[in-house]
Amino acid sequence: MSLVFGTIAVLSALMVITEKNTIHSVFYLVMAFVNSALILIIWGVDYLGLLLIIVYVGAIAILFLFVVMMINVKSEETNRTKYVPIGLIVAFVLMVEVYIQYPHTMAVSKLENYSINGGVTNVHWLGEILYSWEVVLYGSLVLLVAMIGAIVLTLSHSEGVKRQDLFSKWAQ
């Protein structure tokens, strides 16, 4: 199964660099990230897989998409074939490195990975620590103070600007 996700990830990564439309390129980037995360989840590294989805897909790729849509980049007609030899050399070097290193790695089975902590996954323990009542309370207070600070810093009282005064009716 991971071979299918790996093939899709490699093909979508190739489409990221060969696609002329930048919005389509960002969508292929999201697909590459998701397939990489699915491979990590299948191998039992569920925390890193979920972290990859949250950080890269949820934040960075969507930020790329918004920036591309905001600046409205037009596709350029350039000669991209001049970079093919350099790309093939870099790909060949990376494949040789993987081929040399692969026999020295030992695969960890899923049962060995999950038998730590009495069969409870790392995400479960991390969730219990991060979402306890005290941590959620302190985190929400920090976010509330940051929100109030941002409002106070950006609030300006200039002359000649019409403002809404909710209590002026009762103050008279």
N, C-alpha and C positions, 0 to 999 in steps of 0.2 A: 504494500500500500504506500509506503514511503517513497518507493521508486516512482509511482505515478505523481505524487505531490512534488517530488524533486524534479521530475521532467517538466511539469507545469511551471515550477518556479524558475527553472533555467530558461524555458521558452519565453516566459513573461519578462524575465530580466533582459533577454535579447530584444524583445519588443520595446522595452523602455528606451534603449539606445538607438533603435532603428526607426521608431515611429516619428513621423514628421509633425503630427498634431500633438502639441504639448499636453493638452488635456487628456488625450488617449494615453500618452506616455505616463502620466500620473496614475491613471487607472491601472495600467499594467504594473506600475510600481506597488500599488496596493495589493494586487493579486500576487505578486512575488513575495511580499511580506506575509500575507495570510498563509500561503502555501509553506513558507519557511516555518511559520509558527505551528502549523499543523504537523509538520515533520517533528518538531521538538516535542509536541504533545504526544505523538505516537511513540516516540522513544522514551517517554516517561519523564521528560524535563518539563513538566507542566507549568512550573512557575515562570521559566524563561519564555515559554511559548505564549503565555498570557501577557507577560510583560512586553513581548514583541508586538502583540496586537494592540495593547493599550498605548504604548509609547509611540511606535512607529506608524501604525495605521491610524490610530485615534488622534494623534497630535501632529506628527511631522508630515505625513502624506496629505492629510487634509489641509494643513497649512500651505503646503506646496500647491494644492489645488486651488485654494482661495487666492493665493498670490498670482497664479497663472491666470485665473479668471479676472482678477482685478486689473492687471496690467495689460491684458488682452494681447498676448504675444501672437504675432502672425508667424506662420511657418515660413522658413527661409528655404530657398532653393539653392543649396550649396552642394558641392561635390564631397560626399562623405566617403567615397571609396578610397581616398588617399590615407585614411586611418586604418584600413583593414589589415595591412601587414603588421603594424605595431600591435594592434589588438590580438592578432593571431599569435604573435611572439609572447605577449603577456599571458594569454590563455594557455599556451604550451608550457611555459615555465610554471604556472600555477598547477597544472595537471601533473607535471613531473614531481612537484613537491608533494602533492597529495598522494601520488603513487608510491613515493619513497616513504612517507610517513605512515600510510595506512596499515601495513603489517605490524607496526609497533604499537598500535592502539588496541586496547582490549575492550570489547563491548560489555556493558553492564546490562544484565537482564532486568526486565521490568519488575520481577518479583523481588530481586535484590534491592532495587531502588525503592520500592514501596514497603519493604519489610522494616525499614528504619522507622522509629517512633511507634512501633506496634501496629503497623499497617495503616496508619493515618498519613495522608499526604502532606507535603510541605505547605501547599496552598491552604489546607484546612488550619494548620497551626498558625500560619501567618495571618489568616483571616480572624482567628480568635484573638490574636494579639492586637491587630490593627483596629478591629471593630468592637473592642470592649467599650463600656460606657464612658470610662474616664478619657480614653484617647479621642473618642468622637466628641465629647464635651469640650476638651481643650482645643481640638482642631477647629470646631465650630466657633469658639470664642476668638481664636486667632483670625479666622476668616472674617468675623464680624468687625473686629478692630481694624483690619486691613480695609474693609469696605468703607467704614466710617472715615478712616484716614484719607482714602482716595476721594471721597465726597468733599471733605473739608478742604483738601488741597486744591481741588478744581473749582470750588464755589467762589464766585467773584461777585461783588456788589458794585456794579458800575452805574454811574448816573445816566439817565435817559433810556434805560432799558426797562421795558414793562415787565413786571413780575406779578405773579399770582400771590395774593395774600389771603389765606383761607380764613383768618380770624378778624379781618377788617370789618366785617358785617356786625360782629358782636362787640367789637371794641368801641363803637360809637355810642 
